[in-house]
């Protein structure tokens, strides 16, 4: 949509609907609040400046997920991210979660490799099927299923080492 077609109310609705989801995906992949915020901004600038047609809200949601994942991949290829990156401030995750248990679970998920935490997040938090995740990420269903299985196993092992809690 160009500036003459910009509808502020529609943008606010879309941002309210997808902003936290894009932030969570970016934070899980980048492990940095600042980079996650930049990614959210870049995704929504891309949304506003490109005239993307959507068949449905589900198609729009998939577009936001794909855009977030792609921008995170691009950012991680950059000079800064090819060096050591630390989780700087995990408390900022609180703005994107509903409860302490959800926050605790997300912190454990963050510590998984990006490929695993993205699939786990999309499956459990966003409710996508393995087939839908495979389509969004451009992977084979078998690959997504294997990644999800490895992520569950890694998360289960991590939780057993901590205190025997169980999320999944």
C-alpha positions as CSV (number, residue, x, y, z in Angstrom):
1,X,0.0,0.0,0.0
2,X,1.4,3.4,-0.9
3,X,1.0,6.4,1.3
4,X,-2.3,7.4,-0.5
5,X,-3.8,4.0,0.5
6,X,-2.5,4.0,4.1
7,X,-5.3,3.3,6.5
8,X,-4.2,4.0,10.0
9,X,-7.1,2.1,11.7
10,X,-6.4,-1.0,9.6
11,X,-2.7,-0.7,10.4
12,X,-3.4,-0.5,14.1
13,X,-5.6,-3.5,13.9
14,X,-3.0,-5.5,12.1
15,X,-0.3,-4.4,14.4
16,X,-2.3,-5.3,17.5
17,X,-3.0,-8.7,16.0
18,X,0.5,-9.6,14.8
19,X,3.0,-7.3,16.6
20,X,3.6,-9.5,19.7
21,X,3.8,-12.6,17.6
22,X,6.5,-11.1,15.3
23,X,8.4,-9.8,18.4
24,X,8.3,-13.3,20.0
25,X,9.6,-15.0,16.8
26,X,12.3,-12.4,16.4
27,X,13.3,-12.6,20.1
28,X,13.5,-16.4,20.0
29,X,15.7,-16.3,16.9
30,X,17.9,-13.3,17.7
31,X,18.0,-13.5,21.5
32,X,18.1,-9.7,21.7
33,X,15.3,-7.3,22.6
34,X,16.7,-4.5,20.5
35,X,17.1,-6.7,17.4
36,X,13.6,-8.1,17.9
37,X,12.2,-4.6,18.1
38,X,14.1,-3.6,15.0
39,X,12.8,-6.7,13.2
40,X,9.2,-5.9,14.2
41,X,9.6,-2.4,12.8
42,X,11.2,-3.7,9.6
43,X,8.5,-6.3,9.1
44,X,5.7,-3.6,9.5
45,X,7.5,-1.2,7.2
46,X,7.7,-4.0,4.6
47,X,4.0,-4.6,5.1
48,X,3.1,-0.9,4.7
49,X,5.3,-0.3,1.7
50,X,4.5,-3.4,-0.4
51,X,1.1,-3.9,-1.8
52,X,0.7,-7.5,-0.7
53,X,-2.6,-9.1,-1.3
54,X,-3.9,-11.7,1.1
55,X,-6.5,-14.4,0.5
56,X,-7.4,-14.6,4.2
57,X,-6.3,-13.6,7.6
58,X,-4.5,-16.9,7.9
59,X,-2.5,-16.0,4.7
60,X,-1.7,-12.6,6.3
61,X,-0.5,-14.3,9.5
62,X,1.7,-16.7,7.5
63,X,3.2,-13.8,5.6
64,X,4.1,-12.0,8.9
65,X,5.7,-15.2,10.2
66,X,7.7,-15.8,7.0
67,X,8.8,-12.1,6.8
68,X,10.0,-12.2,10.5
69,X,11.9,-15.4,9.9
70,X,13.5,-14.1,6.7
71,X,14.5,-10.8,8.3
72,X,16.0,-12.6,11.3
73,X,18.0,-14.8,8.9
74,X,19.3,-11.8,7.1
75,X,20.2,-10.0,10.3
76,X,22.1,-13.0,11.6
77,X,24.2,-13.1,8.5
78,X,25.4,-9.5,9.2
79,X,28.8,-8.7,10.6
80,X,27.6,-8.0,14.1
81,X,25.8,-11.3,14.4
82,X,28.6,-13.4,13.1
83,X,30.4,-12.5,16.4
84,X,29.4,-13.6,19.9
85,X,25.9,-12.4,20.9
86,X,24.6,-12.6,24.4
87,X,21.1,-12.6,25.8
88,X,21.2,-9.1,27.2
89,X,17.9,-8.5,29.0
90,X,15.5,-11.3,29.3
91,X,13.1,-9.2,31.4
92,X,11.8,-7.5,28.2
93,X,10.2,-10.8,27.3
94,X,7.6,-9.9,29.9
95,X,5.8,-7.5,27.5
96,X,5.1,-10.4,25.2
97,X,3.9,-13.1,27.6
98,X,0.7,-13.6,29.5
99,X,1.9,-15.5,32.7
100,X,5.0,-16.4,34.7
101,X,4.8,-20.0,33.5
102,X,4.6,-18.8,29.8
103,X,7.6,-16.6,30.5
104,X,9.6,-19.4,32.1
105,X,8.8,-21.7,29.2
106,X,9.7,-19.1,26.6
107,X,13.1,-18.6,28.3
108,X,13.8,-22.3,28.1
109,X,12.7,-22.3,24.4
110,X,15.0,-19.3,23.7
111,X,18.0,-21.3,24.7
112,X,17.3,-23.9,22.0
113,X,18.8,-23.4,18.6
114,X,16.9,-20.9,16.4
115,X,15.6,-23.6,14.0
116,X,14.2,-25.6,16.9
117,X,12.7,-22.7,18.9
118,X,11.0,-21.3,15.8
119,X,9.3,-24.7,15.0
120,X,8.4,-25.3,18.6
121,X,6.9,-21.8,19.0
122,X,4.9,-22.0,15.8
123,X,3.5,-25.5,16.7
124,X,2.6,-24.8,20.3
125,X,2.1,-21.1,20.7
126,X,0.6,-20.3,17.2
127,X,-1.1,-23.6,16.7
128,X,0.1,-24.4,13.3
129,X,0.3,-28.0,12.0
130,X,3.6,-29.6,10.8
131,X,2.3,-29.3,7.2
132,X,1.6,-25.5,7.6
133,X,5.0,-24.9,9.3
134,X,6.7,-26.7,6.5
135,X,5.0,-24.6,3.9
136,X,5.7,-21.3,5.7
137,X,9.4,-22.2,6.2
138,X,9.9,-23.8,2.8
139,X,10.9,-27.1,4.3
140,X,9.7,-30.7,3.9
141,X,7.2,-32.0,6.5
142,X,9.6,-34.7,7.5
143,X,12.3,-32.2,8.3
144,X,9.9,-30.0,10.4
145,X,8.7,-33.1,12.2
146,X,12.3,-34.2,13.0
147,X,13.1,-30.7,14.2
148,X,10.1,-30.5,16.4
149,X,10.9,-33.9,17.9
150,X,14.5,-32.8,18.6
151,X,13.3,-29.6,20.1
152,X,10.9,-31.4,22.4
153,X,13.6,-33.8,23.5
154,X,16.1,-30.9,24.1
155,X,13.5,-29.0,26.1
156,X,12.5,-32.1,28.1
157,X,16.1,-32.8,29.0
158,X,16.7,-29.2,30.0
159,X,13.6,-29.2,32.2
160,X,14.6,-32.5,33.8
161,X,18.0,-31.1,34.6
162,X,16.4,-28.0,36.2
163,X,13.7,-29.2,38.4
164,X,11.7,-31.9,36.7
165,X,9.0,-29.5,35.6
166,X,6.9,-30.3,32.5
167,X,5.5,-28.0,29.8
168,X,5.0,-30.3,26.9
